[in-house]
Amino acid sequence: MNRNPAPPQTPEARSAVMRAVKGRNTKPEMLVRRAAHALGYRFRLHRKDLPGSPDLVFPARRKVIFVHGCFWHGHDCARGSRMPKTNAEYWRAKIDRNRARDVRALDDLAAQGWGFLVLWECELRDAGAIDRALRDFLDQGAGCGSSTC
């Protein structure tokens, strides 16, 4: 099958697309929230008083979950490693800043005694894997402190 590349966008059209990208209540985040709720876990959303404003917060367990988009947080998967060709230096610097901010937030959470789990957008295709990751992380006694619990 011959795939034709998408026609180039005008700067105004690209800007409109980027402005429409949400930071909260994204499809990947909603998948994780639905799975956690279906498994019987109760949580709070986007606590601004915690470093990084985690997507899901389990206060009684002192655990948090971040649901990261692969592109925006610079994951090493195919989608995350793909850089825009236009204004490449801007995007590289932006994603580098996002990654540095993520590391600082996780370090601060660990220093405050919170366990954390980072779920990547590309990992959320398998509902069974999401359930296992949530159970493994949330049913542990002590905080995890890493992205792979």
C-alpha contacts under 8 A as a table, 3 or more apart, distances in Angstrom:
res1	aa1	res2	aa2	distance
9	Q	12	E	7.97
9	Q	13	A	5.99
9	Q	14	R	5.97
10	T	13	A	5.21
10	T	14	R	6.24
11	P	14	R	5.15
11	P	15	S	6.02
12	E	15	S	5.07
12	E	16	A	6.24
13	A	16	A	5.10
13	A	17	V	6.34
14	R	17	V	5.10
14	R	18	M	6.25
15	S	18	M	5.16
15	S	19	R	6.11
16	A	19	R	5.13
16	A	20	A	6.34
17	V	20	A	5.24
17	V	21	V	6.89
18	M	21	V	5.44
19	R	22	K	7.98
22	K	25	N	7.41
22	K	26	T	6.47
23	G	26	T	6.82
24	R	29	E	7.58
24	R	55	D	7.75
25	N	29	E	5.92
25	N	30	M	6.01
26	T	29	E	5.17
26	T	30	M	6.08
27	K	30	M	5.05
27	K	31	L	6.23
28	P	31	L	5.14
28	P	32	V	6.53
28	P	67	V	6.92
28	P	69	G	7.90
28	P	121	E	5.96
28	P	124	L	6.93
29	E	32	V	5.25
29	E	33	R	6.17
29	E	55	D	7.35
29	E	67	V	5.73
30	M	33	R	4.95
30	M	34	R	6.02
31	L	34	R	5.27
31	L	35	A	6.19
31	L	124	L	7.71
32	V	35	A	5.08
32	V	36	A	6.07
32	V	67	V	7.82
32	V	124	L	7.98
32	V	130	I	7.13
33	R	36	A	5.19
33	R	37	H	6.09
33	R	56	L	7.56
34	R	37	H	5.19
34	R	38	A	6.03
35	A	38	A	5.12
35	A	39	L	6.24
35	A	127	A	7.89
35	A	130	I	7.27
35	A	131	D	6.45
36	A	39	L	5.18
36	A	40	G	6.55
36	A	41	Y	5.40
36	A	42	R	7.42
36	A	131	D	7.45
36	A	134	L	6.85
37	H	40	G	5.12
37	H	41	Y	5.20
37	H	42	R	6.20
38	A	41	Y	7.43
39	L	131	D	7.61
42	R	58	F	6.97
43	F	56	L	6.11
43	F	57	V	5.35
43	F	58	F	4.85
43	F	59	P	7.33
44	R	47	R	7.14
44	R	56	L	5.81
44	R	57	V	4.97
44	R	58	F	6.48
44	R	59	P	7.70
45	L	54	P	7.28
45	L	55	D	5.57
45	L	56	L	4.95
45	L	57	V	6.06
46	H	53	S	5.02
46	H	54	P	5.17
46	H	55	D	4.85
46	H	56	L	6.36
46	H	57	V	7.29
47	R	50	L	5.80
47	R	53	S	5.12
47	R	54	P	6.28
47	R	55	D	7.73
47	R	57	V	7.09
48	K	51	P	7.36
48	K	52	G	7.60
48	K	53	S	4.73
48	K	54	P	7.86
49	D	53	S	6.97
50	L	53	S	5.44
50	L	54	P	7.11
50	L	109	L	7.37
51	P	54	P	7.40
51	P	105	A	4.90
51	P	106	L	7.45
51	P	108	D	6.39
51	P	109	L	6.21
52	G	101	R	7.79
52	G	102	D	6.89
52	G	105	A	4.99
52	G	106	L	7.60
54	P	57	V	6.42
54	P	64	V	6.14
54	P	65	I	6.08
54	P	66	F	5.39
55	D	64	V	7.49
55	D	65	I	5.99
55	D	66	F	5.18
55	D	67	V	6.50
56	L	64	V	5.64
56	L	65	I	5.10
56	L	66	F	6.75
57	V	62	R	7.71
57	V	63	K	6.21
57	V	64	V	4.50
57	V	65	I	6.52
58	F	61	R	5.55
58	F	62	R	5.88
58	F	63	K	5.25
58	F	64	V	5.95
59	P	62	R	4.82
59	P	63	K	6.60
61	R	138	L	7.46
62	R	113	G	7.35
62	R	114	W	5.07
62	R	115	G	6.36
62	R	143	G	7.24
63	K	114	W	5.33
63	K	115	G	4.52
63	K	116	F	5.52
63	K	117	L	7.98
63	K	138	L	7.36
63	K	143	G	6.51
64	V	114	W	7.14
64	V	115	G	6.31
64	V	116	F	4.81
64	V	117	L	6.46
65	I	116	F	5.63
65	I	117	L	4.82
65	I	118	V	5.87
65	I	119	L	7.30
66	F	116	F	7.60
66	F	117	L	6.29
66	F	118	V	4.83
66	F	119	L	6.15
67	V	118	V	6.02
67	V	119	L	4.87
67	V	120	W	5.87
67	V	121	E	6.91
68	H	72	W	7.55
68	H	73	H	6.31
68	H	118	V	6.95
68	H	119	L	6.17
68	H	120	W	4.95
68	H	121	E	6.00
69	G	72	W	5.50
69	G	73	H	6.05
69	G	75	H	7.98
69	G	120	W	6.11
69	G	121	E	5.09
70	C	73	H	5.58
70	C	74	G	5.78
70	C	75	H	4.81
70	C	76	D	7.82
70	C	77	C	7.24
70	C	79	R	6.18
70	C	80	G	4.43
70	C	120	W	6.18
70	C	121	E	5.80
70	C	122	C	6.85
71	F	74	G	5.34
71	F	75	H	6.59
71	F	79	R	5.99
71	F	80	G	4.07
71	F	81	S	7.09
71	F	82	R	7.38
72	W	80	G	7.38
72	W	95	I	6.12
72	W	98	N	7.32
73	H	80	G	7.42
73	H	95	I	6.07
73	H	98	N	5.88
73	H	99	R	5.72
73	H	102	D	8.00
74	G	80	G	5.07
74	G	81	S	6.46
74	G	95	I	5.97
74	G	96	D	7.46
74	G	98	N	7.92
74	G	99	R	6.64
75	H	79	R	7.75
75	H	80	G	4.56
75	H	81	S	6.50
75	H	120	W	7.67
76	D	79	R	7.99
76	D	80	G	5.64
76	D	81	S	5.52
77	C	80	G	5.22
77	C	81	S	6.00
77	C	122	C	7.62
78	A	81	S	5.44
78	A	82	R	6.38
79	R	82	R	5.47
80	G	83	M	7.84
83	M	88	A	6.84
83	M	91	W	7.33
83	M	92	R	7.39
84	P	87	N	7.17
84	P	88	A	5.71
84	P	91	W	7.16
85	K	88	A	5.40
87	N	90	Y	5.57
87	N	91	W	6.64
88	A	91	W	5.24
88	A	92	R	6.08
89	E	92	R	5.12
89	E	93	A	6.15
90	Y	93	A	5.29
90	Y	94	K	6.11
91	W	94	K	4.96
91	W	95	I	6.05
92	R	95	I	5.36
92	R	96	D	6.09
93	A	96	D	5.05
93	A	97	R	6.15
94	K	97	R	5.13
94	K	98	N	6.26
95	I	98	N	4.90
95	I	99	R	6.17
96	D	99	R	5.12
96	D	100	A	6.21
97	R	100	A	5.10
97	R	101	R	6.07
98	N	101	R	5.09
98	N	102	D	6.14
99	R	102	D	5.03
99	R	103	V	6.31
100	A	103	V	5.18
100	A	104	R	6.30
101	R	104	R	5.15
101	R	105	A	6.18
102	D	105	A	5.14
102	D	106	L	6.24
103	V	106	L	5.22
103	V	107	D	6.13
104	R	107	D	5.12
104	R	108	D	6.09
105	A	108	D	5.11
105	A	109	L	6.13
106	L	109	L	5.07
106	L	110	A	6.14
106	L	116	F	7.34
106	L	145	G	7.85
107	D	110	A	5.18
107	D	111	A	6.16
108	D	111	A	5.03
108	D	112	Q	6.29
109	L	112	Q	5.09
109	L	113	G	6.40
109	L	114	W	5.20
109	L	115	G	7.25
109	L	116	F	7.68
110	A	113	G	5.07
110	A	114	W	5.18
110	A	115	G	6.31
110	A	116	F	7.77
110	A	145	G	5.92
111	A	114	W	7.45
113	G	143	G	7.31
114	W	143	G	6.03
114	W	145	G	7.37
115	G	142	A	7.43
115	G	143	G	3.73
115	G	144	C	4.65
115	G	145	G	4.82
115	G	146	S	7.64
116	F	143	G	6.99
116	F	144	C	5.98
116	F	145	G	5.43
116	F	146	S	6.32
116	F	147	S	6.89
117	L	137	F	7.21
117	L	144	C	7.34
117	L	145	G	7.49
117	L	146	S	6.36
117	L	147	S	4.85
117	L	148	T	6.95
117	L	149	C	7.14
118	V	146	S	7.82
118	V	147	S	4.86
118	V	148	T	7.68
119	L	123	E	6.79
119	L	124	L	7.65
119	L	147	S	7.47
120	W	123	E	5.36
120	W	124	L	6.97
121	E	124	L	5.59
122	C	125	R	6.62
123	E	126	D	7.12
123	E	130	I	7.88
124	L	127	A	6.77
124	L	129	A	7.60
124	L	130	I	6.34
126	D	129	A	5.31
126	D	130	I	6.50
127	A	130	I	5.10
127	A	131	D	6.35
128	G	131	D	5.15
128	G	132	R	6.23
129	A	132	R	5.08
129	A	133	A	6.05
130	I	133	A	5.17
130	I	134	L	6.14
131	D	134	L	5.19
131	D	135	R	6.14
132	R	135	R	5.17
132	R	136	D	5.94
133	A	136	D	5.19
133	A	137	F	6.05
133	A	149	C	7.92
134	L	137	F	5.27
134	L	138	L	5.82
135	R	138	L	5.30
135	R	139	D	5.59
136	D	139	D	5.70
136	D	140	Q	6.38
136	D	149	C	7.18
137	F	140	Q	5.70
137	F	144	C	7.03
137	F	149	C	5.99
140	Q	143	G	7.20
140	Q	144	C	7.81
144	C	149	C	5.76
145	G	149	C	7.81
146	S	149	C	6.19
